[in-house]
Amino acid sequence: MTTIFIIQLIVSFIVGGSFIALLTFLAERSNSRISGLIISFPSTALLGFFFLAWTQSSEEVATLVPATLIPLGLSILFAVLYAYLAQMGSRFIQNRPFLIMLTLLLSVILWLLLSLPLAMFKMTNLLYGTLGYLTFVVIGHLLLKKKKQVILPRHSYSIWQIIIRASFVGLLIVLVVFLGETVNPFWGGVLSMFPAALSSSLIVIQWYFGHSVLFSVVRRVPLGSISIFVYAIIVMLSFPMVGFIYGTLLAFLGSLTTSYLLSKIKQ
């Protein structure tokens, strides 16, 4: 690895972790509507696409976007599966830390098994990617719609929880950049759709409040993922035309507008 690439990896970790820490801080100190908008930011995709374009090219990132849409849909399945596994596992496993680790491990394995073949075969068909994503939106909605919802307790992250959460996302962004450089950008692009921020939130919430609130946490995930889908599509269209810096700003504004409109939709 060259010195420049090592610097890029370090910057990816610092910026990625700091961004997640900032979002966590702002979400805790905002009202519920603004907090929902902040949480729904496409944080991992934003950082992953940005740093991939920085180390590769804007055109390369635009090419790989279709391969990331089904993994985005699988992130919905990840959240739903996590809640169901936690519920079923609680009937047999009383040790909460072990239950959390097992639930996370099984959810991650399934996501990887279904997502990584898209990177291996470099899937670039936008229609198939979009249809696959929308299929998982519908599946996720149907699996969650009949589940009983409970009022979510308000939780403030401790400084150590924020640091661990930020480090987890920062390491993921480093892995995205590393795979994009050493294997091929499709691996980094697909991994950028892994729900790192969401999974860290699910772990903390399950730790403090148990499995019973998880369905309430993930019930907005299928609808909220639309803002990330919009972000990815704008990236695909704008990066080749205006570059990854201005393209990121355009995609961010488009995603923010989508999140605001989605927040108006009542279940």
C-alpha positions as CSV (number, residue, x, y, z in Angstrom):
1,M,0.0,0.0,0.0
2,T,1.2,3.5,-0.8
3,T,1.5,6.3,1.7
4,I,-1.3,8.2,0.0
5,F,-3.6,5.2,0.3
6,I,-2.8,4.7,4.0
7,I,-3.7,8.4,4.5
8,Q,-6.9,7.9,2.7
9,L,-7.8,4.9,4.9
10,I,-7.0,7.0,8.1
11,V,-9.1,9.9,6.8
12,S,-12.0,7.6,6.0
13,F,-12.0,6.2,9.5
14,I,-11.8,9.6,11.2
15,V,-14.4,11.3,9.0
16,G,-16.7,8.3,9.0
17,G,-16.7,7.9,12.8
18,S,-16.9,11.6,13.4
19,F,-19.9,11.9,11.1
20,I,-21.8,9.2,12.9
21,A,-20.9,10.6,16.3
22,L,-22.3,14.0,15.2
23,L,-25.5,12.5,13.9
24,T,-26.0,10.6,17.2
25,F,-25.4,13.8,19.2
26,L,-27.8,15.9,17.1
27,A,-30.5,13.2,17.0
28,E,-30.5,13.0,20.8
29,R,-31.0,16.7,21.2
30,S,-33.8,17.2,18.6
31,N,-37.5,16.7,18.7
32,S,-38.9,13.4,17.5
33,R,-39.6,14.6,13.9
34,I,-36.2,16.2,13.4
35,S,-34.6,13.2,15.1
36,G,-36.3,10.9,12.7
37,L,-34.8,12.8,9.7
38,I,-31.3,12.7,11.2
39,I,-31.5,9.0,11.9
40,S,-32.7,8.3,8.3
41,F,-29.7,10.0,6.7
42,P,-27.9,7.6,4.3
43,S,-24.8,7.9,6.4
44,T,-22.9,4.7,5.4
45,A,-23.9,5.0,1.7
46,L,-22.9,8.7,1.7
47,L,-19.5,8.1,3.2
48,G,-18.9,4.9,1.3
49,F,-19.7,6.4,-2.1
50,F,-17.8,9.6,-1.4
51,F,-14.6,7.8,-0.4
52,L,-14.9,5.2,-3.1
53,A,-15.1,8.1,-5.6
54,W,-12.1,9.8,-4.0
55,T,-9.9,6.7,-4.2
56,Q,-11.4,5.4,-7.5
57,S,-13.4,7.7,-9.8
58,S,-16.8,9.3,-10.0
59,E,-17.6,7.3,-13.1
60,E,-16.7,4.0,-11.4
61,V,-19.0,4.7,-8.5
62,A,-21.9,5.6,-10.8
63,T,-21.4,2.3,-12.6
64,L,-21.6,0.2,-9.5
65,V,-24.8,1.8,-8.0
66,P,-27.2,-0.7,-9.6
67,A,-25.3,-3.5,-7.8
68,T,-26.0,-1.8,-4.4
69,L,-29.8,-1.6,-4.7
70,I,-30.6,-5.2,-3.8
71,P,-28.1,-5.1,-0.9
72,L,-30.1,-2.0,0.2
73,G,-33.3,-4.1,0.1
74,L,-31.5,-6.9,2.0
75,S,-30.7,-4.3,4.7
76,I,-34.5,-4.1,5.3
77,L,-34.5,-7.9,5.6
78,F,-31.6,-7.6,8.0
79,A,-33.5,-5.4,10.3
80,V,-36.7,-7.5,10.1
81,L,-34.7,-10.7,10.6
82,Y,-32.9,-9.2,13.6
83,A,-36.2,-8.4,15.3
84,Y,-37.7,-11.9,14.6
85,L,-34.5,-13.8,15.7
86,A,-34.3,-11.8,18.9
87,Q,-38.0,-12.6,19.6
88,M,-37.6,-16.3,18.9
89,G,-34.2,-16.6,20.6
90,S,-35.6,-15.0,23.8
91,R,-37.7,-18.1,24.4
92,F,-34.7,-20.3,24.7
93,I,-31.8,-18.0,25.6
94,Q,-31.9,-16.1,28.8
95,N,-28.4,-14.7,28.6
96,R,-29.0,-11.3,26.9
97,P,-25.4,-10.6,25.8
98,F,-25.2,-14.1,24.2
99,L,-28.6,-13.6,22.5
100,I,-27.5,-10.3,21.1
101,M,-24.3,-11.7,19.7
102,L,-26.1,-14.7,18.2
103,T,-28.8,-12.5,16.7
104,L,-26.3,-10.1,15.1
105,L,-24.1,-12.9,13.8
106,L,-27.0,-14.8,12.1
107,S,-28.3,-11.5,10.6
108,V,-24.9,-10.5,9.2
109,I,-24.2,-13.9,7.8
110,L,-27.5,-13.9,5.8
111,W,-26.9,-10.4,4.5
112,L,-23.4,-11.3,3.4
113,L,-24.4,-14.6,1.7
114,L,-27.1,-12.8,-0.3
115,S,-25.3,-9.6,-1.0
116,L,-21.7,-10.5,-1.9
117,P,-22.6,-12.6,-5.1
118,L,-23.8,-9.3,-6.6
119,A,-20.3,-7.9,-6.2
120,M,-18.7,-11.1,-7.5
121,F,-20.7,-11.0,-10.7
122,K,-20.7,-7.2,-11.0
123,M,-24.4,-6.8,-11.5
124,T,-25.0,-3.5,-13.4
125,N,-28.7,-3.8,-14.5
126,L,-30.6,-0.9,-13.0
127,L,-34.0,-2.4,-13.7
128,Y,-33.2,-5.7,-11.9
129,G,-31.6,-3.8,-9.0
130,T,-34.7,-1.6,-8.6
131,L,-37.2,-4.4,-8.8
132,G,-35.1,-6.4,-6.3
133,Y,-35.0,-3.5,-3.9
134,L,-38.8,-2.8,-4.2
135,T,-39.5,-6.5,-3.6
136,F,-37.7,-6.4,-0.3
137,V,-39.6,-3.1,0.7
138,V,-42.9,-4.9,0.2
139,I,-41.7,-8.1,2.0
140,G,-40.4,-6.0,4.9
141,H,-43.6,-4.0,5.2
142,L,-45.8,-7.2,5.2
143,L,-43.6,-8.9,7.8
144,L,-43.8,-5.9,10.1
145,K,-47.3,-4.6,9.5
146,K,-49.1,-7.0,11.9
147,K,-46.6,-6.8,14.7
148,K,-47.7,-5.1,17.9
149,Q,-46.1,-1.7,18.3
150,V,-45.0,-0.3,21.7
151,I,-44.0,3.1,22.8
152,L,-40.3,3.5,22.4
153,P,-38.4,4.6,25.6
154,R,-36.1,7.6,25.0
155,H,-32.5,6.6,25.2
156,S,-29.3,8.7,25.4
157,Y,-26.1,7.2,24.3
158,S,-23.2,7.4,26.7
159,I,-19.9,8.8,25.5
160,W,-18.5,5.2,25.2
161,Q,-21.5,4.0,23.3
162,I,-21.0,6.9,20.8
163,I,-17.3,6.1,20.5
164,I,-18.0,2.4,19.9
165,R,-20.8,3.2,17.4
166,A,-18.6,5.7,15.6
167,S,-15.6,3.3,15.5
168,F,-17.8,0.5,14.1
169,V,-19.0,2.7,11.2
170,G,-15.5,4.2,10.7
171,L,-14.0,0.7,10.3
172,L,-16.7,-0.3,7.9
173,I,-15.9,2.8,5.7
174,V,-12.2,1.8,5.8
175,L,-13.2,-1.7,4.7
176,V,-15.3,-0.2,1.8
177,V,-12.3,1.9,0.6
178,F,-9.8,-1.0,1.1
179,L,-11.9,-3.5,-0.9
180,G,-12.6,-1.0,-3.6
181,E,-8.8,-0.5,-4.0
182,T,-7.5,-4.0,-3.5
183,V,-10.3,-6.2,-5.0
184,N,-12.7,-4.2,-7.1
185,P,-15.1,-1.2,-6.4
186,F,-18.2,-3.4,-6.6
187,W,-17.2,-5.1,-3.3
188,G,-16.8,-1.7,-1.6
189,G,-20.1,-0.4,-3.2
190,V,-22.1,-3.4,-2.0
191,L,-20.6,-3.2,1.5
192,S,-21.5,0.5,1.7
193,M,-25.1,-0.6,1.9
194,F,-24.6,-2.7,5.1
195,P,-26.8,-1.2,7.8
196,A,-23.9,-0.4,10.2
197,A,-25.5,2.5,12.0
198,L,-28.9,0.7,12.3
199,S,-27.3,-2.5,13.6
200,S,-25.4,-0.6,16.3
201,S,-28.6,1.1,17.3
202,L,-30.5,-2.3,17.5
203,I,-27.7,-3.8,19.7
204,V,-27.9,-0.9,22.2
205,I,-31.7,-0.8,22.3
206,Q,-31.9,-4.6,22.8
207,W,-29.3,-4.5,25.5
208,Y,-31.2,-1.9,27.5
209,F,-34.8,-2.6,26.7
210,G,-35.0,-6.2,25.5
211,H,-36.4,-7.7,22.3
212,S,-39.9,-6.5,22.8
213,V,-39.3,-3.0,21.4
214,L,-37.3,-4.0,18.3
215,F,-40.3,-4.3,16.0
216,S,-41.2,-0.7,16.9
217,V,-37.6,0.4,16.1
218,V,-37.5,-1.3,12.7
219,R,-41.1,-0.7,11.5
220,R,-40.1,2.5,9.6
221,V,-37.1,0.9,8.0
222,P,-38.8,-0.2,4.7
223,L,-40.3,3.2,4.2
224,G,-37.2,5.1,5.4
225,S,-34.9,3.1,3.0
226,I,-36.5,5.0,0.1
227,S,-34.4,8.1,1.1
228,I,-31.2,5.9,0.7
229,F,-32.5,4.6,-2.6
230,V,-33.0,8.2,-3.9
231,Y,-29.5,9.0,-2.7
232,A,-28.0,6.2,-4.7
233,I,-29.9,7.0,-7.9
234,I,-28.9,10.7,-7.7
235,V,-25.3,9.6,-7.1
236,M,-25.5,7.4,-10.3
237,L,-26.8,10.3,-12.3
238,S,-24.8,13.2,-10.9
239,F,-21.3,11.9,-10.1
240,P,-20.3,11.5,-13.8
241,M,-21.7,15.0,-14.7
242,V,-20.5,17.2,-11.7
243,G,-18.0,15.1,-9.8
244,F,-18.3,13.4,-6.5
245,I,-18.2,16.5,-4.3
246,Y,-21.0,18.4,-5.9
247,G,-22.7,15.1,-6.6
248,T,-22.7,14.2,-2.9
249,L,-24.3,17.5,-2.1
250,L,-27.0,17.0,-4.7
251,A,-27.7,13.5,-3.5
252,F,-27.7,14.6,0.1
253,L,-30.3,17.3,-0.6
254,G,-32.4,14.9,-2.6
255,S,-32.3,12.3,0.2
256,L,-33.0,15.0,2.9
257,T,-36.1,16.2,0.9
258,T,-37.3,12.6,0.5
259,S,-36.8,12.0,4.3
260,Y,-38.9,15.1,5.1
261,L,-41.7,14.0,2.8
262,L,-41.6,10.4,4.2
263,S,-41.9,11.9,7.7
264,K,-45.2,13.3,6.7
265,I,-46.6,9.9,5.8
266,K,-48.6,8.4,8.7
267,Q,-48.9,4.7,9.1
